[in-house]
Amino acid sequence: PIAAAITFVYPKNGGFIKSQNIIIEAQIQSQSNLNKIQLLFNNEIADERNGDLGKSFTYQFNLVPKKIELQNSLKIMVVDSSNNETVKEIILFK
């Protein structure tokens, strides 16, 4: 079963990074309570939230990447209380 639905509000897939920081907002809806949310930028963990995060969560983070490539991967990974893992990835360009 799909553990959670992750929707990037901002940035959008295929968008361009125009400044030194990236404001990230995502809506996460889950059947079970969320226990962990991780943000990965080019496969490095940039942020992690743990605890009882509920079934509906608005994730917001101001990311300041150390290094921006020509093409960048931004992923949100969530784990629910049943240990189901869901990942959503978008690509951002420089």
N, C-alpha and C positions, 0 to 999 in steps of 0.2 A: 504493500500500500504506500501511496505517497504521503510522507509524513507532514509536509508543510508546503504551502504555496508562498513563494518569495517573489515580490514585485518591486523592481527598482523604480522608484519615483524619479530619482535623479542620482547620478547621471543616466542618460539613455545609452543603450548599446550602440556602438559605433560613433559615439560622441568624441569631441576633442577636448583635451586638457589645456585650458587656456591660462592657468595661473599655477602658482606653487602649491596651492592646496585644492583639494577636491571635497566639496560638500556632498556627503552621501546621505540619501534618505531611501529607506525601503520599508514596505509593508510586509509583515510576515503573519500568515494565518495558519493555524495548526489544529489538527484533530485532538492532539494531546498537549499537555503543558510543555512549553519549551524549557529546556534545561541549559542549553548552550547556544550562543551565537558567535561565530567567528567571521571576521572580515580579513580577506587575503588579497594583497596587492602583489601581483607577479609571484604568487605562491608563497609569499612571506606573510605571517600573521601580523596584521596591523592593529587589530583590536579584538578583544574577547570579552563577552559578557556571560556570566554564569549565575545560576540560581533558579528560582521559580519565576519564570518570565511570563507566565500566562499563555493563553492560546492565541492572543492577538497582540502583536507588538509592532510599534513604530520605531524602527532602528534609525538613529541619526548619528553621524560621526563626521568630524572634520579631519580628513586625511591629508597629511603633509608627507608625500613620498620622498624617500632619500634620493631615488633615481627614477627618472621617467624615461622609458624606452619609446621607440617609434610606435610600437604596438604594445599595449598593456592589458593584463588580465586583472579584472576585479571580480572577486567571488565572495558570496556570502554563503556560509555553511551553517546549518542549524541542526541540533540534535534534540529530539523530544524525550519525554519521560519514558517512552518505550524503547529508547535507543535507536529510533529511526533517524537516518541522516538524509538531509536534502541539501543539494548544492545548486546555486544559480550563478552563472558566470556571464559577464558582459565584457566586451573588448572596448578599450578606449585608445584613442590615437593622440600623438603629440602634435 
